[in-house]
Amino acid sequence: MTIHREGTATITLTFVVLALLNGALFYWFPANPVLCWTVSAISLILFLFIISFFRIPNRVLNQDEQLVIAPADGRVVVIEETVETEYFKDKRLQVSIFMSPANVHVNRNPISGEVKLSQYHAGKYLVAWHPKSSTENERHTVVIGNGRQEILVRQIAGALARRIVNYLKAGMQVKQNEEMGFIKFGSRVDIYLPVGTKVDVALEQNVKGGQTVIARLG
């Protein structure tokens, strides 16, 4: 396991704040060891949670150009046909993955190809499972085309997630499972596929980014 570079500043700041807090408690309240050690234990748990949030586990990634691989860890909360209004402007098959704060939050390219669109949108911070979060929340939309089909992936901020990071720019050539970006502290990723695509996941299924097959391209 390694720690993602997006966590460096957050982990450092958390360590400094907790170290100062605990140092002050032990200095000002030496006669109350129960309070001091209780706060120290809570601080350690919080610090370890922050570190785990930015973890990148060692995985054997699933490589296959005929497959759409999960771009994120989490739980499948939507599988339905809907109209995608930003890029395709027609009916698409939507698969949505909800990422809790306990999930790995690295986002990966579901297919290889050329980045056709990479667009950030400011917005609200509705809970990630809200029906309007796809169109009203802070989000970043990416479209990747492989010469045969185009797949849209949308990173969506949630009630806790207040920073979406995306590394892709239009015109880039990207490979399946390379890092697409990162979302801090829980959110959601939507995938828009051509109607009729064979989906290999079910509602409420837990998936792993870079490993789980979401769909098979025709």
N, C-alpha and C positions, 0 to 999 in steps of 0.2 A: 504494500500500500504506500502511496505517496500523497503529498498534500498539494492541492491545486494552487497555482500562483495567485489566483484571485483572493485567496484567504490570507495572504501574508500580512496585509495591513490590518485586517480585522483581528487576526490571532494576536498580533503584536499589541494592538490597542487594548484588547481584552486582558492580556497578561499584565500590562502596565497598570490598568485600572484596578484589577483584583489584587495585585501586589501592593499597591498603595493603600487600598482599603484594609487589607489584612495587616499590613505593617502598622497602620494607624490604630486599629483595634488592639493589637498586642501592646502597643506603646501606651495608649490611654486607659486601657482596661485590663491591666495585668492581674488584677484581683478577681477577674471573672473569666476563668479559663474555659468554662462551658460555652459561654457566648463566643469567645475567640475561636475555639476549635470547631464549633458548629458552623460558623461563617466560613472557616477555612475548608471544611468538608464540602459545603455547598459550592464554594468558589472552585474547588477542584473539579467537581462534577460538571459545572457550567463550562469550565475551560476545556475539558475533554469533549463535551458535546460540540463546542464551537470547532474544535479540531476535526472531529468526526464528520461534521457537516461539509468540510472542504476536502474530504478524502477522495482519492482515486484508487479503487481496489484493483488489484492485478487480475485481469480477465483474459481468457482466450476469446477474441472477438470473432463474430460470425461474418465471413466474407463470401458474398455470392451476388453477382450482378442481376440475377433474376429475382432477388428478394428485396423487400423493404424491411430494414432492420430498425428496431426500436431506437428512437433518438434520445430516449430518457428512461430512467428508472421510475417506477411508480405503479399506479393501478389504473386499468382501463375503465373510464367512466362514461364514454360516449362511443357508440358505433351507429351512425345513422347517415342517411342521405340528406344533404342540405345544399343551399345555394351559397357558393363562395363569392363574396361581392367585391373583394379587393383586386384580385388578379385575373382569375378565370372568368368570373361573372357568369357562371352557369352552375349546374348541379354537379356536386362532387360527393364522394363518400368520406365522411369525417370520422377519424378515430382520435380520441382525446385521452391523454395520460395525465392523471393527477399526481403531482409530486408532493409528498409530505415533507416537513422539515427533517425527518429522519432518513429520507432517501439520499442517494448519491445525486448530485445536482449538475454534473457535467452533461452537456447536450452534444450529441454526435450526428453526423450526416447520415441519413437513412439510406441514401444511394450515392453512387459516384456520378459526376457530370459537371456541367457548367452552371454557375450561379446566374440565374436570369434576373433575379430581384433580391435585394437585401434592403429592407425598409423599416426604420424605427418609427413608432407612433407613441406619443405621450398619451396618457389617459388616466382612468380611475383605478381604484384598487379594491374592486369588488372581490368577494371570496372566489377562489379559482373555479369552484363548481357552479357558479352562477351562470345561467344561460346567456347573459349578455357580456360575460367576461371576454369572449372571443373578439368582440367588436368595440367594446367600450373601455377595457382596461389598458394600461400600459402594455405594449407588445412589440415584438419584432418579427416581421414576416420574411421568410426566405423561400425562394423557388429554385429548385435544382432540376435541370433537364439533362437526360442522358442520350438525346438524339431520337428516342422513341416515345418517351413519355416525360411529363413534368410532374414533380411532387412538390406540394407546398407544405412547409413546416412553420408553425407559428409559436413562438415563445410568448407566454402570457404571464404577467405579474399577478400575484394574488394579494390577499389582505396583508400578509407579512412581507412578501417579496417586494422590494423597492428598488431593485437594480437588476436590469437585464444586460448581460454582456453578450455581444455577438461579434465573431471574428471575420465574417464573410463579407465580401464586396462583389457587386455585380461584375461578371466577366471572369471571375476566378474559376479555375478548374480544381475540383475537390474530389477526394476519395471517400468512399463509404467508411464510416466509423471514425474518421478524423474528427477532431473537436470542432463543433459549430459554435459553441458558446457556453454560457454558465448563467444560472439564475439563482440569486441569493435568497435563502430562507423560504422555500416552498412555493409552488405555483403549478403551472399546467403547460403541456405542449400539445398542440393540435396538429394532426397530419391530414392533408386533403389528397385523396386518391381518385383516379378516374372511376366513374360509376361502373360497377360490374367487376371490380377488382376482387380477387379471392382473398378474404381476410382470414388470418390464421389465429387470431386471438378472440377472446370472449369478454363480455362485460364482467367487471370485478376481478379480472385476472391480473396478477402481479407480473410485471415485465421488467427486464433488465436491459439498459441501454447498451447497444453494441452486440447483444446476444440474441434477444428474443425476435423471432420472425413476426412482423406485423402483417405482412401481406405478400402475395406472389404476383409479380408483374406478368401480364399476358404478352 
